[in-house]
C-alpha cells in the first residue's frame, strides 16, 4: 500500500495538480481480491494517461478512481480525487455533480450547494442535478431558491414526480396547502408506487382542517419515495464495478431467461458486496426459477437474519415458502412483514390468499378489508373477495364482487375467467351468464390453455349449447392426453365424465377446488 502512496505522489507531480492529491490511500489488504484487482486496473489507466494523455484524459482517469473509492465508501479519498479531476477539466459538469454527491453523503451541505450550483451552471439541461439542488435548498430552508430551480425542472419536464414533490413541499412552507396537494397528487399519478407521497398529502389536508381526507391518505402512507432516473449515478456504479453493477447485470440475465449466466454474475456480485443482501435476493429468484427452492429458502433466511428490519426480505421468504408448499410458514412470514409494515399491500394480499388456501375464509376477508381500506378503488380486492365468497358458497356476494371487478377492468383475463366460473356454479341473472359466455369466448381467442378450454365448455353447457360444450371438452381432453403426464390422469378421467354428461345434454355440478388457478389467484411459478 505504501507503494501505491508513492505512485500517487509521482503521478500528482506529473499532472501538476494541487497538493491535496498527496494523500495516503485507504488500506485495501482486507478487501476481496476482485476489489483490489479493480483498484490496480484503475491505477494502471491513470499511470498510462499521465505519460502522454491530454488533460481531459487525465481528468477522466482521476474521476474514475474517485468513483471507485466513493462506491467502496472511502468518501474522503474520493473527494480529493474529484477535485483533481475538476482542476484538470473545470468545464466538465459531471465531476462537480459527483463531488456534490460525495459531500452530500457526509452531510456537508454548504459544499454540496457549491458543487451542485457549479454543475447546474455548466449544464442546465441535466435535470437530476437540478432536482437534488432544489431538495438541498429546501432542506436548508432556502425556499425561494428551491422554488426557482424546481420550477425550472418542471418547465423542461412537467411530469417529473420528484420535482413535483419538492415544489409541493415548498408550497406547504408558503402556506399554500391546496396548491401543494395538487402537486403531490400529480406526482402520485405519475408514480403511484411512491407511497410516501400519501403522507405528504395527509399532512396537507390536516393543515386545511380536513381530517377525513387526511386520515384516508395517512392510511395509505408508505416508505417508497418518488424516484428519478439518473444516468450519471448509474454510470458511477457501473464504472466502479461495484456489487450493484454485477447485480444489475445478473438481474438482466435472469429476466432474459439466461439462468446459468445470471447465477455466475450474481455470485460475482456477492464477491464484491459480501455484506449486501441484494445479490442474495437475485440468487433466490434464480434458485426458484431453476427448481432449487430449498436453496432459495436458505439464502433468504440468511438475508433476513442479517437484515431483521427489512420487510421486503421477509415478504420474499413468504412467497418462496408458498412455492415450497409450506402454507403455514408463508403465513408466518407475511404476518411478520405486517408487524414491521402494517401497510404492506402485497403482504396483506398474499396473507389473505394463504388463509383462503387453509380454509380460514373469515380471516382472509379481514385481511382483504384492511387492503381495501388502504386502496378503496383496487378492483383486485373485489376479485379476491369474489373467490373467497365462492368458496363459502355465497353466490350473491361472489357474483356482485366479480361483476364489479370486470366492469372496472373489462380486459383483465383473470377477472373474466373468475366471472365465468362463478356464473357456472352460481344461480345468476341471465345477463351475467351471457356476459360470462362472451368473456369466455373472448379469452379463448387469445389463449387456448386447457383450463381456458375446459371453462369455455362449462359455460357453453350452462347456456344449453351442448354441442359446443362437447367440442371444447374434446379439445381439452386431447391437449392433456398429448402431454402424457401421469399427474394429469385424474383430471382426464374427470373431463371424460363431464364429456359424457354433455353428450346427454346434462350439466356437471362440479364444486370449486381450492387449487383452482383463477379462484386462487396466487399460484406461483416464480417470484414476482
KOLZA-991150 format. One record per residue: residue in three letters; x negated, y negated, z negated of N, C-alpha, C in turn. Coordinates in steps of 0.1 Angstrom, whole numbers, plus 5000, padded with zeros to 4 digits. Layout:
// KOLZA-991150
alaXYZXYZXYZ;...
This chain:
// KOLZA-991150
unk499250125000500050005000499149875000;unk498049884993497049774994496649745008;unk496549855016496149845030497149765037;unk498449785034499549715041499449565037;unk499049535025498949405020497849325028;unk496749395030495549335037495949315051;unk496749415057497149395071498049275072;unk498949255063499849145063499149015063;unk498049005054497248885053496648855067;unk496048955073495348945086496348895096;unk497548955096498548915106498948775104;unk499148725092499548595089498548495094;unk497248525093496248435098496248425113;unk496548535120496648535134497748455139;unk498948465132500148395137500148255132;unk499348225122499248085117500648035112;unk501248115103502448075097502148025083;unk503147985076503047925063502448025053;unk501847975042501148065033502148165026;unk503448135026504448225020504348365025;unk503748375037503648515043502848605033;unk501848545026500948635018501648675005;unk502348785007503048844995502648994995;unk502649044983502449194982503749264985;unk503749354995504949424999505349524988;unk506649554987507149654978506449784979;unk506249854969505649994969506750084973;unk506550154985507450254990507050394989;unk506050424981505450554980506550654975;unk507550604967508550694962509750714972;unk509650634983510750644993510750775001;unk511850805007511950915016510850895028;unk510251005032509250995043509850925055;unk511150945058511750885070511750735069;unk511950685057511950535055510550475057;unk509550545051508150505052507750505066;unk508150605074507850615088508350495096;unk509550455093510150345100509450215096;unk509050205084508250085080506950075088;unk506250185090505050195097505250155112;unk506350195118506750165131506850015133;unk507449955124507749805125506449725123;unk505549775114504249715113503449725125;unk503549845132502749865144503249765155;unk504549745156505049645165504549505162;unk504549465150504049335146502649315149;unk501849425147500449425149500149405164;unk500949475173500749465187501049335193;unk502249275189502649145195501649035190;unk501049045179500148945175498848935182;unk498549035191497349035199497548935211;unk498648945218498848855229500348825232;unk501148835222502548805223502848665222;unk504048625227504548485226505048465212;unk505248335208505848305195507248375194;unk507948375205509248445204509148585200;unk508248665206508048805203507548825189;unk506648735184506148735171507248715161;unk508148615164509248585156510248705155;unk510448775166511248895166510649005157;unk509349025158508749125150508849095135;unk508648965131508848935117510248955113;unk511148915122512648925118513049065117;unk512549155125512949295124512349355111;unk511149315108510649365095511449315083;unk511849185084512749125074514049205073;unk514649245084515849315084515649455076;unk514549515079514249645073514249635058;unk513549525053513449515039514749465032;unk515449385039516749345034517749465032;unk517849545043518749665042518349755031;unk517049765028516549855018516449785004;unk517049665004517349594991516049534985;unk515049504994513949424989514149284995;unk515049214988515549084994514548974994;unk513748964983512748854982511748864993;unk511348994996510349015007511048975020;unk512249015022512948985035513048825037;unk513348755026513448615027512148545032;unk511048595027509748535032509548565047;unk509848685051509648725065510648655074;unk511848635069512848555077512348415079;unk511748355069511148215070510048215081;unk509248325081508148325091508748335105;unk509848415107510548425120511048295124;unk511648215115512248085118511047985121;unk509947995115508847905117508347925132;unk508348045137507948075150508948045161;unk510248055157511348035167512447955160;unk512247835157513247755149514547735156;unk514647755169515947735176516747865176;unk516247975171516948105171517948105159;unk519248085161520248075150520348205142;unk520048315149520148445142519348455129;unk518148405129517248415117517748325106;unk518248205110518848115100520048185093;unk520848245101522048315096521748425087;unk520748515091520348625083519648585070;unk518948475071518348415059519448375049;unk520448315054521548275046522248395039;unk522348505047522948625041522148685030;unk520748675032519848725022520048635009;unk520048505011520248414999521648444992;unk522648475001523948494996523948624986;unk523248724990523148844982522548814968;unk521748704967521148664954521948564947;unk523048514953523848414947523248274947;unk522348244956521648114957522448034967;unk523647974963524547924973524047794979;unk523347714972522847584978521947624991;unk521147724989520247765000521047835011;unk522147905007523047975017523647865026;unk524047755020524747645028523747585038;unk522547565033521547505042521247595054;unk521147725051520847825062522047835072;unk523247855066524347865075524647745083;unk524447625077524647495084523647495096;unk522447535094521447535104521847625116;unk522347745112522847845122524047785130;unk524947715123526047665129525747555139;unk524747465135524347355144523647415156;unk522947525155522247585167523247665176;unk524347715170525247795178526647775172;unk527447685177528747655171529847745177;unk529447845185530347945191530348075184;unk529448095174529448225167530348215155;unk531548265156532548245146532248305132;unk531648425131531348485118530548385108;unk529548325114528748235105529648115100;unk530548065109531447955105532448005094;unk532948125096533848175085533148195072;unk531948245072531148265060530848125054;unk530448035062530147895057531347835051;unk532547855057533747805051534047865038;unk533847995037534048065024533148015013;unk531847995017530947945007531347795003;unk531647715012532147585009533347594999;unk534247685002535447704993535047744979;unk534147834979533647894966532947784958;unk532247684964531547584957532447454955;unk533747464959534647354956534547244966;unk533947274978533747174988534947194998;unk536147154994537347195001537447125014;unk537146995015537246925028536346985039;unk535047015035534147085044534647225048;unk535247295038535747425041536847415052;unk537747315049538947305058538447265072;unk537447185074536947145087536347265095;unk535547335088534847445095535847565098;unk536747585089537747695092538747655103;unk539147535103540047485114539247495127;unk537947465127537147475139537147625144;unk537147715135537147855139538547885146;unk539647845140540947875145541247795158;unk540547695160540647625173540147715184;unk539147785181538547885191539248015191;unk539848055180540548185179541648175169;unk542848145173543948115163544448235156;unk543948355159544448475151543348545143;unk542348465139541148505132541548525117;unk541948645113542548665100541748605088;unk540448635089539548585078539648435076;unk539648365087539648225087541048175082;unk542148245086543448205081543548225066;unk542948325061542948345046542248235039;unk541048205045540248095039540947955039;unk541647935051542347805052543547805043;unk544247915041545347925032544847895018;unk543647945014543147915000542847764999;unk542347705009542147555009543447485007;unk544447525014545747455013546347474999;unk546147584993546547604979545847504970;unk544647484972543847384964544447244966;unk545047224978545547084981547047074976;unk547547184970548947184966549947204977;unk549447264988550347295000550647435000;unk551447484990551747634989552547685001;unk553447615006554247655017553447675029;unk552547585032551647595044550647705042;unk550247725029549347835026549947975029;unk551247985025551948115027552048145042;unk552248035050552348055064551048115070;unk549948065065548648115069548348255065;unk548648285052548448415046549348515054;unk550548485056551448585063550948605078;unk550448505084549948515098548748605097;unk547848585088546648675086547048825084;unk548148835076548548975072549249035085;unk549848955093550449015105549349065114;unk548248995115547149045124546349155118;unk546349165105545649275098546549325086;unk547549405090548449455080547849545069;unk546649595072545949675061545249595051;unk545149465053544349375044545249345032;unk545449445023546449445012546149335002;unk544849285001544549184991545349054994;unk545649035007546448905011547748905003;unk548349015001549649014993549448954980;unk548348964973548048904960548048754962;unk547448704973547448554975548848504978;unk549548574986550948534988551748534976;unk551548634967552248644954551948514946;unk550748474945550348364937550948234943;unk551048224956551548104963553048094960;unk553748204960555248194957555448164942;unk554548214934554648184919554448034917;unk553547974924553347834923554547754927;unk555347814936556647744941557747774931;unk557547864922558647904912559548014918;unk559148074929560048174935559448314930;unk559848354918559348464911559748594918;unk560948594924561448724930560448764942;unk560148664950559248694961557848714956;unk557448644946556148664940555948804935;unk556948854928556848994923556849094934;unk557649064945557749164956556349174963;unk555649064965554349074971553249124961;unk553449094948552549144938552549294938;unk553749354940553849504940553149564952;unk552849484962552149544974550649504975;unk550249444964548849394964547849514964;unk546749494970545649594970544349534970;unk543349604974541949564973541249544986;unk541949574997541349565010541349415015;unk540249365018540149225023540349215038;unk540649095043540649075057539249095063;unk539149165074537849205080537549115092;unk536249115096535949045109534749125114;unk534749135127533549195134532449105135;unk531249145131530049055130528949135137;unk528749105150527749185158526349165152;unk525949055147524649035141524349125129;unk525349135121525249215109525249365113;unk526049395123526049535128524649565133;unk524049475141522749495147521649495136;unk521849425125520949425113520749565108;unk521849645106521649775101521149875112;unk521549855124521049935135519549925137;unk519149795136517649765139516849835128;unk517349835116516549885104516750035102;unk517550095110517650245110518050285095;unk518950215089519450245076520350365076;unk520750415065521750525065523050495072;unk523350365071524650325077524550335092;unk523350315098523150325112523450475116;unk522750565109522950705113524350755109;unk524850705099526250755095527250715106;unk527050585111527950545122527850625134;unk526550665137526350755149526950885147;unk526850935134527451065131528951065133;unk529550955128531050945130531450935144;unk530650865152530950855167530850995173;unk529851075169529751215175530851295170;unk531251285157532351355152533651325159;unk533951205162535151165169535151215183;unk533951225189533851275202533951435203;unk534051495191534151635190532851715191;unk531751635190530451695190529951725176;unk530551835170530351855156528951895152;unk528251965162526852005159525951895157;unk525951795167525151675166525551585154;unk526851585152527351495141526851545128;unk526751675126526251725113524751695112;unk523951715123522551685123522251535119;unk523051445126522851305123523351265109;unk524451325105524951295091523951335081;unk523251445083522251485073521051395073;unk520751335085519651235086520051105078;unk521351075079521850965072521650985057;unk521851105052521651145038520251125034;unk519351155044517851135041517550995038;unk518150905046517950765045518650705032;unk519850755029520550705018521050815009;unk520150875002520450994994521450964983;unk521550834979522450794968523850744974;unk523950734987525150684993526150794994;unk527450774991528450874992529050885007;unk528750785015529450785028528950895037;unk527750925038527351045046527951175041;unk528251175028528951295022530351305028;unk531051195029532351185034532351235048;unk531351185056531251225070531051375071;unk530151425063529951575063531151655059;unk531951595050533151665045534151685057;unk534251575065535051575077534651685087;unk533251685089532751785098532951925093;unk532751945080532952085075534352125076;unk535352035074536752075075537052115090;unk536552035099536852055113536152175119;unk535152235111534452355116534752465106;unk535952455099536452565091535552605080;unk534852515074533952535062534552455051;unk535752475047536452395038535852395024;unk535352505020534752505006533552415006;unk532752415016531552325017532052175016;unk533152145022533752015021534151985007;unk534752075000535152054986533952034978;unk532852114980531652094971531051964973;unk530951914985530251794988531051674983;unk532351684984533251574980533351564964;unk533251684958533151684943531951614938;unk530851634945529551564942529751414944;unk530351374955530651234957531451174946;unk532551244942533451194932532651184918;unk531851284915531151284902530251164902;unk529651124913528751004913529450874915;unk530750884918531550754920532950774915;unk532950784901534250824895535350714896;unk534950594899535950484900536350454914;unk536050544924536450514938537650604942;unk538850544943540050624945539950694959;unk539350634969539450694982538750834983;unk537650854974536950984974537851094968;unk538551054958539551154951540651184961;unk541051084968542151104978541751204989;unk540451184994539951285004539951424998;unk539551434986539451564979540851624979;unk541851544976543251594976543651654989;unk543251585000543551635014542851765016;unk541551765013540851895015541352005008;unk541751984995542352094988543752144994;unk544452045000545652075007545352175019;unk544252135026543852225037543452355032;unk542852355021542352485015543452565009;unk544652515009545852585004546052574989;unk545252484982545352464968546252354965;unk547552374965548552264964548452204950;unk548352284940548252224926547052134924;unk545952174930544752094929544851964937;unk545551974948545751854956546651754948;unk547651804941548551724933547751654922;unk546851724916546051674905545151554910;unk544551574922543651474928544451344932;unk545651364938546451254941546951174929;unk547251244918547651184906546451104900;unk545251154901544051084896543850954904;unk544150964917543950844925544950734920;unk546150774918547150674914546950624900;unk546150694891545750634878544850514880;unk543950524891543050424894543650314902;unk544550354911545250254920546650294922;unk547550244913548950274914549650234928;unk548950154936549550104948548950174960;unk548250284958547650364969548750434977;unk549150374988550350424996550150565001;unk548950595006548750725012548750835001;unk548250804989548350894978549750924974;unk550550814973551950834970552650924980;unk552350894993553050975003552551125003;unk551251145001550851285001551251354988;unk551351284977551751344965553251394966;unk554051304973555451344975555651474983;unk554751484993554851605002554351724994;unk553251704986552751824979553751874969;unk554551774962555551814953556751884960;unk557051834972558051894980557752044983;unk556452064987556052204990556152294978;unk556052234966556152304954557652324950;unk558552264957559952274954560452174944;unk559552074940559951974929560451854937;unk561651864942562251764951562451634944;unk563051634932563351504925562051424922;unk560951494918559651434916559151374929;unk559351454940558851404953559551274957;unk560951274954561651154957561251034949;unk560851054936560450954928559150884934;unk558250964939557050904945557450824957;unk558350884965558750804977559450674974;unk560150674963560850544959559750444955;unk558750484948557650394945556950344958;unk556850434967556250384980557150294987;unk558450314987559450224993559450094986;unk559250084973559149964966558049874971;unk556949944975555749874980555949834994;unk556649915002556749895016558249915021;unk559149825018560549855020560949885034;unk560149835044560549845058559849965065;unk559250045057558450165063559450275067;unk559650295080560550405084560050545081;unk558750555078558150685075558650735062;unk559050645052559550685039560950745042;unk561750685051563050745054562950885060;unk561850905068561651035074561351135063;unk560451105053560151195043561351225034;unk562151115031563351135023564351235030;unk564451215043565351305051564951445049;unk563551475050563051615049563451675035;unk563251595025563551645011565051665010;unk565851575014567251595013567751715021;unk567051745032567451855040567151985032;unk565951985025565652105017566652115005;unk567152005001568152014990569552034995;unk569652055008570952075015571951965013;unk571351845011572151725010572251655024;unk573151715032573151685046573451535049;unk574451485042574751345045573651245043;unk572951265031571751175029570651205039;unk570451325042569351365052569651295065;unk570851315070571251255083571151105083;unk571651035072571650895072570150845072;unk569250905065567850865064567150875077;unk567350995083566551025096567150945107;unk568450925107569050845118568550705118;unk568450645106567950515104566450505108;unk565750605105564250605109564150605124;unk564950685130564850695145565350565151;unk566350495146566750365151565550265150;unk564750275139563650185137562550215146;unk562250345149561150385158561750495168;unk562450455178563050545187562150635195;unk560850605196559950675204559050765195;unk559250775182558450855173558951005174;unk558051085180558351225182558751295169;unk557951275159558151345146559551315141;unk559951185142561251145137562351215145;unk562151215158563151265167563351415165;unk562251485163562351635161563051665147;unk562751575138563451595125564951575126;unk565251475134566751445136567351565143;unk566651625152567151745159567451855149;unk566451885141566551995132567651975121;unk567751845116568851825107570151835113;unk570251785126571551785133571951935135;unk570952025137571252165140571852225127;unk571252195116571652265103572652195095;unk573052075099574052005091575251965099;unk576451965092577651915099577551765101;unk577251725113577051585116578151535126;unk578151405128579151345138578751385152;unk579651385161579451435174578351345181;unk578351215178577451125184576051155180;unk575851185167574551225162574051345169;unk574951445171574551565177574151535192;unk574851455198574551415212573151345213;unk572951255203571651185203570551275200;unk570751375192569751475189569451555201;unk570351595209570151665221569351585231;unk569751455233568951365242567551355237;unk567351345224566051325218565151455221;unk565751575219565051695221564651705236;unk565551675245565251685259564151585263;unk564151465257563151365260561751415255;unk561751475243560451525238559951635246;unk560851725251560451835260559651785272;unk560051675277559351615289557851585286;unk557551555274556151525270555451635264;unk556151725257555451835250556351965251;unk555652075255556352205256555752305247;unk555252255235554752345225555952435220;unk555552545215556552645211557652595202;unk557252525192558252475182559152375188;unk558652295198559552205205560552275214;unk560152385221560952465229562052535221;unk561652595210562552665201563552565195;unk563152445192564152345186565152305197;unk564652295209565552255220566552365222;unk566152485221567052605223568152595212;unk567752565200568752555189569752445191;unk569252325195570152215197571152235209;unk570552295220571452335231572552425227;unk572252525218573252615213574252545205;unk573752455196574652375188575652295196;unk575252255208576152185217576852275227;unk576852405223577552505231577052525246;unk575752485248575152505261574252635259;unk574952745259574252875256573252925267;unk573652895279572752945290571352865289;unk571452735286570252655285569452705273;unk570252735262569552785250568852915252;unk569453005260568753135264567553105272;unk567553015281566352985290565252935281;unk565552835273564452785264563952885254;unk564852965248564353065239563453165245;unk563753205258562953305265561553245268;unk561553105271560253045273559453045260;unk560053015248559353015236558753155232;unk559553255235559053395232557853425241;unk557953385254556953415264555653345259;unk555753225255554553145250553853215238;unk554653265229554053335217553453465221;unk554053535230553553665235552253655242;unk552153545250550953525258549653485249;unk549953445237548853405227548253535222;unk549053635220548653765215547953755201;unk548653685192548153665178549053745169;unk548353825161549153915151550053835142;unk549553715138550353635129551653585135;unk551753595148553053555154554053655155;unk553753785151554653895153556053875146;unk556053825133557253805126558153695133;unk557453595138558153485144558753525157;unk558053615165558553665177559853745175;unk559853825164560953905160562153815158;unk561953705150563053615147563553545159;unk562653505168563053445181563953535189;unk563553665190564253765198565653785192;unk565753785178567053795172567953685176;unk567353555175568153445179568553445194;unk567653495202567953505216569253595219;unk569253705211570453795213571753735208;unk571653645198572853565194573253475205;unk572353405211572653305222573353385233;unk572953505236573553585247574953615244;unk575353615231576653645226577453515223;unk576853405228577553275225577653255210;unk576753295203576753275188575553185184;unk575753115173574653025168573953075156;unk572653085156571953135144571853035132;unk572453075121572452985110571153005102;unk570052955108568752965101568652855090;unk567852885081567552785070566252715072;unk566152605065564852525066563752605059;unk562552595065561452655059560452545054;unk559952565042559052465036557852445045;unk557452545053556252525061556652465075;unk557852425077558252365089557452245093;unk556852235104555952135108556551995108;unk557851985111558451855111559151815098;unk559651915091560251875078559251885067;unk558051905070556951895061555851825068;unk555951685070555151615080553651625077;unk553251655064551751665062551251805063;unk551251845076550551975079549251935085;unk548151955078546851905082546052015090;unk545351965101544352055107542951995104;unk542951865101541651805097541951675090;unk540951615084541151495076541551385085;unk542551305081543051195089542351065084;
